Amino acid sequence: MRILLVEDEERVVSFIRKGISAEGYDVDVAYDGRTGLSLFRKDSYDIIILDVNLPQINGFELCRLIRTENEAVPVLMLTALDSLADKADGFNAGADDYLAKPFEFQELLLRLRALTRRNGPKPKQVLRLADLELNLDTKTVTRAGKRIDLTTREYALMEYLMLNKGKIISRVDISERVWNLNFDSNTNVIDVYISYLRKKIDKDFSPRLLHTIVGMGYVLRED
């Protein structure tokens, strides 16, 4: 599950990100409303968590802007403003839930899970590029109808590349998104796994789909 957290308090961000990441969720953070809106427009999220008192664009206005473009994505307001009038403003702006600070992380987690269930089951999701297919539900990869067996790490890398097909992905991006580690320029582990993938998805097939862009990174595309 991908979560967008728009919150300007570093302490709160650290607390939430640590807990949510431990649950296996991917979290993107924006520290002001304008950046939050930019991330929302750039990527697809399963849930959005908004503070109200944000720099540049406040949480209520940001929620309204989000609702003009996406009526389905669940939005949770997370704020110290806990009066009935504040909650009314949040729900009127389009929020699905409202949690006042301070809060217990377990309650936040329960609310996120409830919002996910409320949003309903998702249709089968299959990513495709040429004759390469990745099924997000079953976590399987095939090419030309032939199943390709991947390790857990190989699959995670394959999924990230497929989700960003056509885009040049740097080694730093892969390190942070797939390995969840700070990038170490002295290691070649990413190059090794790219090589593993290339042998499995390209060696016996045509056209080649996984390309190295010298000095920039890697891209999955059909030339």
Solvent accessible surface area in square Angstrom, and as a share of the most:
residue,aa,sasa,rsa
1,M,63,0.28
2,R,63,0.23
3,I,0,0.00
4,L,0,0.00
5,L,1,0.00
6,V,0,0.00
7,E,1,0.00
8,D,54,0.28
9,E,73,0.33
10,E,102,0.46
11,R,179,0.65
12,V,9,0.05
13,V,0,0.00
14,S,61,0.39
15,F,93,0.39
16,I,0,0.00
17,R,94,0.34
18,K,161,0.68
19,G,16,0.15
20,I,0,0.00
21,S,54,0.35
22,A,86,0.67
23,E,72,0.32
24,G,64,0.61
25,Y,44,0.17
26,D,58,0.30
27,V,16,0.09
28,D,13,0.07
29,V,26,0.15
30,A,1,0.01
31,Y,85,0.32
32,D,25,0.13
33,G,0,0.00
34,R,143,0.52
35,T,57,0.33
36,G,0,0.00
37,L,15,0.08
38,S,65,0.42
39,L,38,0.19
40,F,21,0.09
41,R,140,0.51
42,K,142,0.60
43,D,39,0.20
44,S,91,0.59
45,Y,21,0.08
46,D,31,0.16
47,I,1,0.00
48,I,0,0.00
49,I,0,0.00
50,L,0,0.00
51,D,7,0.04
52,V,5,0.03
53,N,95,0.49
54,L,15,0.07
55,P,60,0.38
56,Q,122,0.54
57,I,22,0.11
58,N,70,0.36
59,G,0,0.00
60,F,26,0.11
61,E,69,0.31
62,L,0,0.00
63,C,0,0.00
64,R,102,0.37
65,L,49,0.24
66,I,0,0.00
67,R,41,0.15
68,T,110,0.64
69,E,90,0.40
70,N,55,0.28
71,E,152,0.68
72,A,70,0.54
73,V,10,0.06
74,P,5,0.03
75,V,0,0.00
76,L,0,0.00
77,M,0,0.00
78,L,1,0.00
79,T,0,0.00
80,A,64,0.50
81,L,58,0.29
82,D,84,0.44
83,S,54,0.35
84,L,151,0.75
85,A,68,0.53
86,D,30,0.16
87,K,70,0.30
88,A,43,0.33
89,D,60,0.31
90,G,0,0.00
91,F,95,0.40
92,N,122,0.63
93,A,4,0.03
94,G,21,0.21
95,A,10,0.07
96,D,53,0.27
97,D,20,0.11
98,Y,13,0.05
99,L,9,0.04
100,A,28,0.22
101,K,31,0.13
102,P,136,0.86
103,F,33,0.14
104,E,129,0.58
105,F,35,0.15
106,Q,100,0.45
107,E,65,0.29
108,L,0,0.00
109,L,4,0.02
110,L,98,0.49
111,R,65,0.24
112,L,0,0.00
113,R,87,0.32
114,A,30,0.24
115,L,3,0.01
116,T,56,0.32
117,R,173,0.63
118,R,150,0.55
119,N,69,0.35
120,G,29,0.28
121,P,140,0.88
122,K,111,0.47
123,P,108,0.68
124,K,144,0.61
125,Q,67,0.30
126,V,33,0.19
127,L,35,0.18
128,R,133,0.48
129,L,25,0.13
130,A,50,0.39
131,D,54,0.28
132,L,0,0.00
133,E,64,0.29
134,L,0,0.00
135,N,19,0.10
136,L,32,0.16
137,D,78,0.41
138,T,85,0.49
139,K,113,0.48
140,T,30,0.18
141,V,3,0.01
142,T,37,0.21
143,R,0,0.00
144,A,68,0.52
145,G,75,0.72
146,K,124,0.53
147,R,154,0.56
148,I,15,0.08
149,D,103,0.53
150,L,37,0.19
151,T,74,0.43
152,T,123,0.72
153,R,91,0.33
154,E,7,0.03
155,Y,28,0.11
156,A,37,0.29
157,L,0,0.00
158,M,0,0.00
159,E,37,0.17
160,Y,39,0.15
161,L,1,0.01
162,M,2,0.01
163,L,90,0.45
164,N,25,0.13
165,K,83,0.35
166,G,51,0.49
167,K,103,0.44
168,I,70,0.35
169,I,10,0.05
170,S,35,0.22
171,R,68,0.25
172,V,64,0.37
173,D,52,0.27
174,I,0,0.00
175,S,8,0.05
176,E,93,0.42
177,R,94,0.34
178,V,13,0.08
179,W,30,0.10
180,N,120,0.62
181,L,109,0.54
182,N,143,0.73
183,F,63,0.26
184,D,73,0.38
185,S,82,0.53
186,N,142,0.73
187,T,51,0.30
188,N,95,0.48
189,V,50,0.29
190,I,4,0.02
191,D,55,0.29
192,V,49,0.28
193,Y,50,0.19
194,I,3,0.01
195,S,42,0.27
196,Y,94,0.36
197,L,0,0.00
198,R,68,0.25
199,K,124,0.53
200,K,73,0.31
201,I,0,0.00
202,D,8,0.04
203,K,153,0.65
204,D,110,0.57
205,F,40,0.17
206,S,95,0.61
207,P,51,0.32
208,R,136,0.50
209,L,0,0.00
210,L,0,0.00
211,H,16,0.07
212,T,71,0.42
213,I,36,0.18
214,V,139,0.80
215,G,84,0.81
216,M,113,0.51
217,G,7,0.07
218,Y,11,0.04
219,V,0,0.00
220,L,1,0.01
221,R,90,0.33
222,E,95,0.43
223,D,118,0.61
